[in-house]
């Protein structure tokens, strides 16, 4: 194609301009997807894999790939990094400078970090496994859709993390972490229609978590944050850390919180406990080893919820289905016992056995 044919047409004809640009976009080689053939390449633009790549023999100064503001299509293939516990060799399988997108299907495995990004990261239909420190870390936002994250040091970490239709399991530390030890700011995790199971800790945030349609189970502690909004979730069979631990406004609806070794829900606080608010509706909180619902704050509202059969392993003096430091409101709900756990453990007269 000649240089003259690449230029925009003269005049003010919008139709002519649009048609000409459309033809150029279809014909231009810049819109094709280039192929990555070896480890250590720099990807800037739109690239794909045509075969598996083993980058495990590369030294300290090499990466599987360096992505500079681009997109990598794994195309059904696997990239293997240099897995190591050497603190001086922090080589990720993929390093992203500026924004990056990685699209599967495909596997990223056995790096010190799977994907390490400075800016926004998007992962779609990717499996990240067996990475020493973390599956994916970013200093900004991370969006993960249809991903599988398993057997890593930790799972997905960033300031803002969105997880949709994904499975996060068997990671040594946290499954999903927002702003946990990375940077200050108003971090937030949004987790929708996902399974987070058998991690050291399930989902944690230094600020806020919003959850819907998600299962969190088999971790030392299921969910921990300052603020929490949760709907249609299952929090079950977590360990001594409990099912849910928060320190600020906590709203739970249409959820099941069962079989956790610690409290089903603990809303703590520091200093002014007016900020510690618990509202739960249309849910089930049963079979937890310690209290079903325990709150330090003065706002404690239970509506349409079964809170019974808890305290299987707790101190019965201060453990109850409903444990509060102040008066609580119970409407249309079932509970066996209540307790003022901040004073003498006496009941509030709102449950059947008080």
Phi, psi and omega in degrees: 000134183285163178296324182295327181286344179275342184278155177292147180291152177286164176092187186249018184283105180295320182298314180298319181297315181296316180297318180295315180296322178299317179296320180295318182296322179289327186270337189289133178293344180295340182267359175282163180261117179283161183251132173271129186242351183209162177289155176086003180283157173258126182254116177226102187122219187247115185228162178217162170260143173247358180200163174295150176232129176252108182254019187289342182266000180285149183277193187299327188270005184247149174242161168302306176211154168246115179259122179248098176053059185209186182231133176242124176263115181290333169061034177085010186249172184241137171248124180251127182261195181257093182287129183204153172256005180291116182295342178273353181240082185259049185282118174279159172294316178229129175250128180252127171251127190067197185288147177213152178229134177236123186242131178265195011287154179164171186234138171240120190213156168061040168257173169297318169228144178292296177230126182240118187235147173270331184239211184286140181234137175235129178238130180228122175056045182243144172253127177242122184213152170062033174266136194299308185265313182200153174290310181208133179227135173223153177274000178227244186253149179228125177244120183237121181234129179056042179255157173238124183233109188215141173071026178259170174300313168217170186269254183254129183226135176187181175281313176241120184233123174249125181235125184227132175051048186231163177238122180240109188213150171065026176268142190294316181261235184274142175288308177227128182225130180246113177067020183277094179079011182261306184195160176286167178131179182270080183289155176207136170253131171242118184233121187230131172050049184230167176238124180235104191219146173059037171260168175304309170226151187282277181233130181222147178214144174283352181225285191223146172229131169245129184226146174209134175061035187238144176253129175234119185209162169070018179251164176302318179222130186287295186225132177220134181194178170278305180247145181217135170229123189221137180217133175057047180243162174237121178240105190215151171057035171270171193268211186299334178290344176095176180283306183225132177230121178225173177223014181213201182304127184228119181235124184230133179222146170052043186231162177242126181233097192220148169068020177276143184292319176273207176296146171297308175224128174237117176252101183268208180169163176226131180075243183286108184276007173296335181283347183270099185238134179236123172231124180226137184218144170054047185227175177234126179229095187220156171067022176275148186292326177251209183298150174291302176233123178233127181224141177270343187274176182266353177250111186218104186235126180237121184229129174057037188233140173269111177239093187210160175068028177264185180068033179295332183234000188270170173291114188292342179293319184245000179259140180200168172301317177239114179243123185220161174262355184209178181302148179230159181248126181233126181222129176058033185235165177243128174211151180270312185222153171228160185207140169271094188281353179269348180235254188258002179082005181293151179283166180260000180073026182247352182245166190294331183255009179292000000 
